[in-house]
């Protein structure tokens, strides 16, 4: 991969996505070693610049960088100079002066990572910007699907739930269609973008009709914190029509897998018994996220040169 940054799936080619997944597969066994480190990024510094809280994504990037032997700085907007009014540009220039090699940024504003590239010479990795993109989540999801089902091309995937507010959905749909999967978006009309049909996908409001045809069911969290109005009558009504319980699971073909980016709203998009029954695959997503983020940092920072 010759990209300077990882800002979105829409910047990548199918070959580049495959390269990241293959590199992650080669790095995945580091976690099984007695000493869970390789020295390929020794002497490099990675800064996690998080303007939004996200424990699992930040820790995943931190572990990924440390397993490659990079030094890690964790910068949280809460309690920092940002709370005193410091701008993103001023923070970026400070980090640039400190000589960091890569900045992993999560920000509530769409486009913030791309803007950051105009101010710093460091590599920039988008860890989520507004409702726009979350590329490493999509990559780890593809890695998990490929690990369980052996391929992406030709698979029938439904992405169900709050697609309107989901950066995960946008990145995942782009990645799946790029590698040849057949994607259906499922959810209430109020949680589907008006232009969703232009994404190269099928749109449905009937989850029960879609389930028997699937290889992968991807459940999205209902993001109440991003909603400025009521999008469905109640959580109970959402669970009844679009939530996945044991009865709906029985309609999936044998061998189909269920994924969720977390954290789950148990009793809303997924019942507790289904969440527990499919915990292994969902746990694999978390584990695979470390390997995928190791691959991204390795490829961006020139791992072979740093060895």
N, C-alpha and C positions, 0 to 999 in steps of 0.2 A: 504493500500500500504506500503510495507516494504522496498522499494528501498531507497538507500542513496541519490541518485541524480536523476534528470530528464534530460537525455542527448539526447534521441531520442526515437521515437515511437518504433523503432526496439528493444529497451530494455524492452518493456512492454508486458504483456500478455493481452488477451482479458478481463479477469476478472479485471485486474488492470485498464485498460481503463474505464471499466464500473464503477468501484469504484470511479474514479475521476469524471466522469460525474454525478453519483448519489450524490456525495458530493457537487458538484457545484450546483446541483438543490436544495439541502438543504440550501445552503448559499445565493442563488440568492435573497431571500426576504430581505436581509440586506439593500439593496439599497432603499427599500420602507419604511424603518423605519424613524421616525423623527430624530433619532440620528443614522447615518449610520455606526455604529461600534459595534463589539463584542470583548470582552477582551481576546480571546483565545491565542493570541500571544503577550500579553503584556510582555515587558521585553526582547523580541527578537529583533535582528537587521538584517535588510535585506539591502544589497547593490546592487544597479543597476549599473553594470560595463559595460558601452556601448562604444565600440570602433567604432561603426557605428551609424550614426544618425537614429533614429526611434522614432518619437514623440509619435505615438499612442501606440506602444508596451511598451515603457518606462513608459508612464503615466498610462497605464493599470496595469502594475506591481506595480507601486507606489500606486495607489488607492487600489489595492487588499491588499497590505501589511498594509496600514493605516486602512482599514476597519476591519482588524484583530487585530488592536491596536499595530502592530509592529512599531519600529523606522525604518526610511528609510534614507539611504545615497544614493545620486545620484552622480555617478562618470562618467564624460565624458572625453574621451581621448583628445578632443580638448581643448587646454588651460591648460592641466594638465602636470604633470611630464612626461607623455608619449611623449608629443611634445618635450621634452628635451632629449629623448632617453631612458627613463626607460622601461625596458622589462616587459612583462606580468608576468613573475615569480616574479620580484621585487615588482610589484604592488600587486600581490597576497599575498606575504609575509607581506607586509605592512597592508593589510586588515586583514590577519590572526592575526597579532599582536594587531590590534584594537579590536579583539574579535567579529567580525561579525558572525552571525549564518547561513546566507544564502547569496550566491552571484548569482545574475541573470546576465548572461553574454551574450552580443552580440558581435560577432567578425567576421572579414572578412575571417579569416582562418578556413577552415574545421578542426574539431578536437580540436580546442582551449578549449572548455568547458571540454572535457575529460582530456586534459592535466592539466587543472586547478585543477582537483580533486586529482592529484598526489602531489600538493603543499600545499593544505589547508585542514583543518578538517571541514570546513563549508560545508553545503549542496550546491550543484551547480545546477542551472537551466539553461538550454540552451534556450536563447531567439533569436537564429538564428546564425548559424556558416557557413559562406561562402555560397556555393550552396548545403550544406549537409542536415541540419535538422532545423525544426522550430516546435518542438513538441506541444507547447501550442497553436499555431495557428491551427494545425490539431485538437486538442482536442476541441477548442471552435467551430470549424466548425462542428464537429460531434455533439456537444451539440445542436447547432442551427438546424441542420438537424433533430435530434431526437425530438426536441421541436416542430417543424413544422409538421413532418410526422409520428411521433410516434415510429419510429424504424430506425435501420440501416440495419439489415440483409435483404437481398433480394432486396434492392433498386438498381435502375439502375442510375449510376452517370457518367457523362462525365466531365473530367477535360480538359479544352480547353485553348490553348495558348502557352506561353513560358515555356515549361516544362524543357527544357535543363538547364536553369539558375535558376530554382525555387526550393529553399529548402522547400517552402510551398507544392509544388506538391509531393515531395518525402515523406514527413511526412504524408500528407493527404492520398496518395495512400496506404501506409502501414497501416494506421489506418482504412481506409474503408475496405480493404480486410481482415484485422484481424477480423473485426466484421461482415463479410459476405456479403458486398455489391459487386455488379458487376460493375467494373470500366472500362471505355473506355477513352483512351488518344487521344485527337484530336488536330491537329495543322499542320503547315508546316513541311515537313521532316527535315528541317534545325534546327527546334526548338524542336525536339524529340530526346532524347538520343538514341544512337545506340542500347543499351541493354534494351530499354524500354519494349520489349516483354517478357523479363524474370521477370518482376515485377508481373506477375500473372494477367495481364490486357489485354484488347483488344486495338489495335492501329488502328486509322483511320485518314485519311486526308480529309474526307468528312463530314463536320459539318452538312450539310443539311440532310444527310442520317441518322445521329445519333439522331437528335433532337426529332423526333416523339416517340422515345422509352424511353425517360428519365423521371426520378423522380426529379433529381437534375442536374442542369447545373452550373458548377463551372468555372468561368472565371478568368484567371490569367493575371496579369499585364505584358505587354511587358517590360522587364528589359533592356532598352537600355544601362544603366550604366554598366552592366556586359558583354556587347557584345564587342568583339574585332574585329569583321568583320560584314559585311552586311548579315543578315540572310533572308531578304525578300526585294523585290524591293522598296517598299515605304509604309508609314503608310496607305495611301489611298488603296493600293492594299491589305494590310493585312485586313483592315476593310471590304473590299468587299468580301473576300473569307472566313475569319474566325471571323470577327466581328459580334456581335449580335445587330440587329436592330429590329424594330417593326415587320417587315415581318417574320424574323426568330423566334421571340417570338411566333408568331401565330402558328408555327409548333410544339410547345411544347404541351404535353398533359395537360388537365385541372388539376390544383393542383400542377403542377411542380413548383419548386422554383429555383431562380437564386441567387448565392452567388459570392462574390468577396472579396479577402483579403484586398484590398485597398493599396495605393491610386489608384483610377481609372484613366486610360487614356481615357477620354471621346472622342468619335469619332474614337477610334482605336479598342480596344477590345469590347467596348460597346458604343452604341449611347446614347446621352444625355437623350432622352425620355425614353429609357429602364432603364437607371440608376435611373431616378427619379421615374418611376413606381414601381421599386423594392427596393426603398430606405429603406422600413420598414425592410425587411429581412436583408439587409446589415447593417442597424443600429443595428439590433438584434445581429449580429456578434460582433460588438464592445461592446455592453452591456454584452453579454454573456462571452466575454473575461475576464472581471473583475471577474465574478463568478468562471470561470474555474481556473484562476490564484490564486484566493483565496483558492480554493480547493487544488491545487498543493502545495502551501506554508503551508497550514494547515496540509496536510498529511505528508509532508517531515519533518516539524518541530515539529511533535507530538503535535497537538493542544490540545488533552485531557490532556496531562501532563502539558502544559503551562497555562491551564485555572486557 
